[in-house]
Amino acid sequence: MTSQPIETDLQPSRTVAVVTLGCARNEVDSEELAGRLADGGWVLVEDAGDADVAVVNTCGFVEQAKKDSIDALLEASDLKENGRTQKVVAVGCLAERYGKELADQLPEADAVLGFDSYTDMSSHLRAILAGSTPEAHTPGDRRRLLPLSPVDRQAASTGVALPGHGADAVHHGVAQVPDLPEGVAPDSGPRVVRRRLDGRPWAPLKIASGCDRRCAFCAIPAFRGSFVSRRPADVLAEARWLVDQGVREVFLVSENSTSYGKDLGDLRLLESLVESLGEVEGLPRIRVSYLQPAEIRPGLIETLLAVPTVVPYFDISFQHASEPVLRRMRRFGSTEAFLALVEQIRAIRPDAGIRSNVIVGFPGETEDDVAELERFLTAARLDVVGVFGYSDEDGTEAEGYADKVDEDVVAERVARVQSLVDELMAQRAEERVGSVVEVLVESVERADGDSAGDTDAGADAEVEVQGVGGEVEVVGRSPFQGPDVDGVTLLSYADGATLPRVGDLVRATVVASEGVDLVAEPVAEPLSAEPPTQQIPEPLEPGAER
């Protein structure tokens, strides 16, 4: 993707590629960086090999993510030997978390820039291209940058870098940068400095940053800082802007969405926000991510299931189910409490999707604890479960725990729990056979990977299937399937049928399941304004066949 630069009389245009690793929150940060760079006269390109500067937005969450980020930086550095690329710059969580240490250990990166550099990234990159080598920052606990009391944070946060919040980039009045390229921002009102880096029909939308929880295994609060909500007006302005870019589903992201509004004096602000988003014209889907079970209130469940455009999807961070393990994790809950929460949701919407992640092998975990986790998972029958083996994270409380579980035991427990959840997830998908779902089309491709005609959202051209069945693959997501990490729905079209376009919503009957994925056949009747309510058949016992 290439964008036209803003012409300036000061410096020639340069090209930059933003490479993103990690979570959807990082994707928002990358698109904000892209918007800032476009404002600064840079031409955005998709391929790092076509860029003067490759900016790698790293992930620093767990060990594997760190390795992936290092590999991406080394791969980008290799481009300097043959091609246009001159400089490679590391940004993002790994850069913020390790700073100077990362710069010293990775000389292949020409600069390691922390969050405080984001607002003036254009100037930093121009200086780096000119031969400057900025000194990497010394990392610190970013929670100390803001007051302990949440109600004091909004005023204090004006001088703190909050990636993805549009700080110093959202203005009320005339935009500061004249003659903005089409698609960067409106001329007046809340100005969104963000540039889409892909053509997907969904987009993450950040509602907050940071976290006030003190989970013993998690380092995120130290390098992302204390919890700070974005103001609803700015979130709504960005949602409308995304709709103007062709987005059909916004995915509300943060480190802890259930805390939204606590620093703005309103603990029900998430409910109010989704109600307001539900009134945004041209936005048929809203999805909320990362809910803390200890903070989920009955009113929130009711609101999320009452707003017609909010999909019945609950991304809940259970992490474990054994009370002793949860207490050592500095978390709250139990099997019974979590099952009661699941029941509250399904009592209103039996078809609601519920996903979670669990950590196996936490220090002090016993076989009885694993059995309790398995009991919960079997009873809860979640749609998707990510299973992770515990590993020490620098600077966390659990790093200092003495009763570590042997690595081979952790691996065995991961395999054991993964096998169980694979079976349970496949059964949950099978239970949806026969139901009618609304599918957001994300790709229309031939078996050889070529686009099957004009697949841009909003395109007027009709596309017909060419050749025999199976040559065209139409992939989308049902309401209970989150982007990237959950299953997909494969739409089956007869030879000669008219295909949908990317971004279309298609009503279809589920006819089969393949693991967590569904296979569905489109139905003729038009979409209803109300989401279909399906009844899930009685669950299967583990090991049973329907």
Solvent accessible surface area in square Angstrom, and as a share of the most:
residue,aa,sasa,rsa
1,M,85,0.38
2,T,96,0.56
3,S,15,0.10
4,Q,136,0.60
5,P,28,0.17
6,I,13,0.07
7,E,142,0.63
8,T,64,0.37
9,D,151,0.78
10,L,161,0.80
11,Q,90,0.40
12,P,98,0.62
13,S,49,0.32
14,R,86,0.32
15,T,14,0.08
16,V,0,0.00
17,A,1,0.01
18,V,20,0.12
19,V,49,0.28
20,T,48,0.28
21,L,33,0.16
22,G,50,0.48
23,C,51,0.30
24,A,20,0.15
25,R,41,0.15
26,N,2,0.01
27,E,34,0.15
28,V,1,0.01
29,D,2,0.01
30,S,1,0.00
31,E,6,0.03
32,E,9,0.04
33,L,1,0.01
34,A,0,0.00
35,G,0,0.00
36,R,26,0.09
37,L,0,0.00
38,A,3,0.02
39,D,21,0.11
40,G,25,0.24
41,G,2,0.02
42,W,1,0.00
43,V,18,0.11
44,L,2,0.01
45,V,19,0.11
46,E,131,0.59
47,D,83,0.43
48,A,15,0.12
49,G,23,0.22
50,D,78,0.40
51,A,0,0.00
52,D,3,0.02
53,V,0,0.00
54,A,0,0.00
55,V,0,0.00
56,V,1,0.00
57,N,0,0.00
58,T,0,0.00
59,C,16,0.10
60,G,0,0.00
61,F,93,0.39
62,V,49,0.28
63,E,82,0.37
64,Q,110,0.49
65,A,20,0.15
66,K,21,0.09
67,K,111,0.47
68,D,61,0.31
69,S,0,0.00
70,I,47,0.24
71,D,85,0.44
72,A,19,0.15
73,L,0,0.00
74,L,63,0.32
75,E,122,0.55
76,A,6,0.05
77,S,12,0.08
78,D,88,0.46
79,L,55,0.27
80,K,64,0.27
81,E,136,0.61
82,N,125,0.64
83,G,67,0.64
84,R,120,0.44
85,T,4,0.02
86,Q,81,0.36
87,K,47,0.20
88,V,0,0.00
89,V,0,0.00
90,A,0,0.00
91,V,0,0.00
92,G,1,0.01
93,C,15,0.09
94,L,5,0.03
95,A,0,0.00
96,E,7,0.03
97,R,25,0.09
98,Y,32,0.12
99,G,0,0.00
100,K,89,0.38
101,E,92,0.41
102,L,13,0.06
103,A,32,0.25
104,D,95,0.49
105,Q,131,0.58
106,L,11,0.06
107,P,105,0.66
108,E,66,0.30
109,A,11,0.09
110,D,37,0.19
111,A,5,0.04
112,V,3,0.02
113,L,8,0.04
114,G,6,0.06
115,F,2,0.01
116,D,101,0.52
117,S,17,0.11
118,Y,6,0.02
119,T,63,0.37
120,D,73,0.38
121,M,1,0.00
122,S,20,0.13
123,S,59,0.38
124,H,57,0.25
125,L,0,0.00
126,R,36,0.13
127,A,43,0.34
128,I,2,0.01
129,L,27,0.14
130,A,93,0.72
131,G,53,0.51
132,S,54,0.35
133,T,111,0.65
134,P,36,0.23
135,E,146,0.65
136,A,10,0.07
137,H,54,0.24
138,T,114,0.66
139,P,50,0.31
140,G,53,0.51
141,D,33,0.17
142,R,18,0.07
143,R,60,0.22
144,R,199,0.73
145,L,91,0.45
146,L,16,0.08
147,P,44,0.27
148,L,161,0.80
149,S,42,0.27
150,P,39,0.24
151,V,100,0.58
152,D,77,0.40
153,R,6,0.02
154,Q,29,0.13
155,A,88,0.68
156,A,42,0.33
157,S,12,0.07
158,T,111,0.64
159,G,76,0.73
160,V,23,0.14
161,A,18,0.14
162,L,19,0.09
163,P,7,0.05
164,G,3,0.03
165,H,19,0.08
166,G,8,0.08
167,A,30,0.23
168,D,106,0.55
169,A,2,0.01
170,V,29,0.17
171,H,39,0.17
172,H,141,0.63
173,G,35,0.33
174,V,126,0.72
175,A,12,0.09
176,Q,134,0.59
177,V,36,0.21
178,P,96,0.60
179,D,133,0.69
180,L,28,0.14
181,P,23,0.14
182,E,179,0.80
183,G,24,0.23
184,V,0,0.00
185,A,18,0.14
186,P,58,0.37
187,D,113,0.59
188,S,68,0.44
189,G,26,0.25
190,P,39,0.25
191,R,8,0.03
192,V,5,0.03
193,V,8,0.04
194,R,4,0.01
195,R,20,0.07
196,R,21,0.08
197,L,44,0.22
198,D,50,0.26
199,G,72,0.70
200,R,67,0.24
201,P,3,0.02
202,W,6,0.02
203,A,0,0.00
204,P,1,0.01
205,L,0,0.00
206,K,2,0.01
207,I,0,0.00
208,A,0,0.00
209,S,2,0.02
210,G,0,0.00
211,C,13,0.08
212,D,37,0.19
213,R,38,0.14
214,R,115,0.42
215,C,18,0.11
216,A,2,0.01
217,F,25,0.10
218,C,30,0.18
219,A,11,0.09
220,I,21,0.11
221,P,8,0.05
222,A,33,0.25
223,F,10,0.04
224,R,15,0.06
225,G,5,0.05
226,S,6,0.04
227,F,1,0.00
228,V,2,0.01
229,S,3,0.02
230,R,8,0.03
231,R,127,0.46
232,P,38,0.24
233,A,57,0.44
234,D,26,0.14
235,V,0,0.00
236,L,25,0.12
237,A,14,0.11
238,E,9,0.04
239,A,0,0.00
240,R,126,0.46
241,W,14,0.05
242,L,0,0.00
243,V,30,0.17
244,D,115,0.60
245,Q,63,0.28
246,G,32,0.31
247,V,1,0.01
248,R,72,0.26
249,E,0,0.00
250,V,0,0.00
251,F,21,0.09
252,L,0,0.00
253,V,4,0.02
254,S,0,0.00
255,E,13,0.06
256,N,2,0.01
257,S,0,0.00
258,T,5,0.03
259,S,8,0.05
260,Y,1,0.00
261,G,0,0.00
262,K,49,0.21
263,D,5,0.02
264,L,44,0.22
265,G,65,0.62
266,D,52,0.27
267,L,123,0.61
268,R,121,0.44
269,L,22,0.11
270,L,0,0.00
271,E,1,0.00
272,S,41,0.26
273,L,2,0.01
274,V,0,0.00
275,E,82,0.37
276,S,43,0.28
277,L,0,0.00
278,G,24,0.23
279,E,150,0.67
280,V,12,0.07
281,E,159,0.71
282,G,42,0.40
283,L,5,0.03
284,P,34,0.21
285,R,2,0.01
286,I,0,0.00
287,R,0,0.00
288,V,2,0.01
289,S,8,0.05
290,Y,59,0.23
291,L,1,0.00
292,Q,5,0.02
293,P,15,0.09
294,A,59,0.46
295,E,47,0.21
296,I,21,0.11
297,R,55,0.20
298,P,84,0.53
299,G,30,0.28
300,L,1,0.00
301,I,2,0.01
302,E,100,0.45
303,T,14,0.08
304,L,4,0.02
305,L,22,0.11
306,A,72,0.56
307,V,17,0.10
308,P,68,0.43
309,T,33,0.19
310,V,8,0.04
311,V,11,0.06
312,P,4,0.03
313,Y,6,0.02
314,F,1,0.00
315,D,19,0.10
316,I,0,0.00
317,S,5,0.03
318,F,0,0.00
319,Q,14,0.06
320,H,0,0.00
321,A,1,0.01
322,S,3,0.02
323,E,84,0.38
324,P,71,0.45
325,V,0,0.00
326,L,0,0.00
327,R,103,0.38
328,R,69,0.25
329,M,0,0.00
330,R,131,0.48
331,R,6,0.02
332,F,124,0.52
333,G,15,0.14
334,S,15,0.10
335,T,1,0.01
336,E,107,0.48
337,A,53,0.41
338,F,7,0.03
339,L,45,0.22
340,A,51,0.40
341,L,14,0.07
342,V,7,0.04
343,E,108,0.49
344,Q,80,0.35
345,I,0,0.00
346,R,41,0.15
347,A,74,0.58
348,I,82,0.42
349,R,24,0.09
350,P,35,0.22
351,D,6,0.03
352,A,0,0.00
353,G,0,0.00
354,I,0,0.00
355,R,18,0.07
356,S,1,0.01
357,N,45,0.23
358,V,0,0.00
359,I,19,0.10
360,V,0,0.00
361,G,1,0.01
362,F,0,0.00
363,P,0,0.00
364,G,19,0.18
365,E,8,0.04
366,T,69,0.40
367,E,85,0.38
368,D,114,0.59
369,D,11,0.06
370,V,0,0.00
371,A,49,0.38
372,E,49,0.22
373,L,0,0.00
374,E,33,0.15
375,R,114,0.42
376,F,0,0.00
377,L,2,0.01
378,T,42,0.24
379,A,57,0.44
380,A,1,0.00
381,R,19,0.07
382,L,3,0.01
383,D,15,0.08
384,V,19,0.11
385,V,9,0.05
386,G,17,0.16
387,V,19,0.11
388,F,101,0.42
389,G,34,0.33
390,Y,29,0.11
391,S,57,0.37
392,D,64,0.33
393,E,10,0.04
394,D,74,0.38
395,G,78,0.75
396,T,15,0.09
397,E,78,0.35
398,A,0,0.00
399,E,70,0.31
400,G,69,0.66
401,Y,44,0.17
402,A,104,0.81
403,D,75,0.39
404,K,76,0.32
405,V,29,0.17
406,D,95,0.49
407,E,155,0.69
408,D,102,0.53
409,V,51,0.29
410,V,15,0.09
411,A,62,0.48
412,E,90,0.40
413,R,15,0.06
414,V,34,0.20
415,A,63,0.49
416,R,76,0.28
417,V,0,0.00
418,Q,58,0.26
419,S,72,0.47
420,L,30,0.15
421,V,1,0.00
422,D,69,0.36
423,E,62,0.28
424,L,5,0.02
425,M,17,0.08
426,A,35,0.27
427,Q,10,0.05
428,R,10,0.04
429,A,7,0.06
430,E,53,0.24
431,E,2,0.01
432,R,3,0.01
433,V,58,0.33
434,G,54,0.51
435,S,13,0.09
436,V,50,0.29
437,V,3,0.02
438,E,25,0.11
439,V,0,0.00
440,L,0,0.00
441,V,0,0.00
442,E,44,0.20
443,S,33,0.21
444,V,2,0.01
445,E,69,0.31
446,R,65,0.24
447,A,82,0.64
448,D,105,0.54
449,G,45,0.43
450,D,85,0.44
451,S,66,0.42
452,A,2,0.01
453,G,45,0.43
454,D,63,0.33
455,T,25,0.15
456,D,100,0.52
457,A,41,0.31
458,G,63,0.60
459,A,14,0.11
460,D,135,0.70
461,A,53,0.41
462,E,142,0.64
463,V,11,0.06
464,E,99,0.44
465,V,12,0.07
466,Q,99,0.44
467,G,41,0.39
468,V,98,0.56
469,G,52,0.50
470,G,72,0.69
471,E,71,0.32
472,V,24,0.14
473,E,89,0.40
474,V,2,0.01
475,V,23,0.13
476,G,0,0.00
477,R,2,0.01
478,S,0,0.00
479,P,17,0.10
480,F,12,0.05
481,Q,8,0.04
482,G,0,0.00
483,P,5,0.03
484,D,108,0.56
485,V,97,0.56
486,D,17,0.09
487,G,4,0.04
488,V,43,0.24
489,T,0,0.00
490,L,43,0.21
491,L,9,0.05
492,S,53,0.34
493,Y,46,0.17
494,A,77,0.59
495,D,87,0.45
496,G,48,0.46
497,A,31,0.24
498,T,67,0.39
499,L,7,0.03
500,P,13,0.08
501,R,67,0.25
502,V,16,0.09
503,G,4,0.03
504,D,31,0.16
505,L,25,0.13
506,V,22,0.13
507,R,30,0.11
508,A,0,0.00
509,T,38,0.22
510,V,2,0.01
511,V,62,0.36
512,A,41,0.32
513,S,35,0.22
514,E,103,0.46
515,G,43,0.41
516,V,51,0.29
517,D,38,0.20
518,L,1,0.01
519,V,26,0.15
520,A,0,0.00
521,E,86,0.39
522,P,44,0.28
523,V,44,0.25
524,A,108,0.84
525,E,92,0.41
526,P,115,0.73
527,L,66,0.33
528,S,57,0.37
529,A,101,0.78
530,E,106,0.48
531,P,41,0.26
532,P,31,0.20
533,T,84,0.49
534,Q,15,0.07
535,Q,133,0.59
536,I,32,0.16
537,P,56,0.35
538,E,145,0.65
539,P,70,0.44
540,L,21,0.10
541,E,124,0.56
542,P,50,0.32
543,G,63,0.60
544,A,44,0.34
545,E,162,0.73
546,R,141,0.51
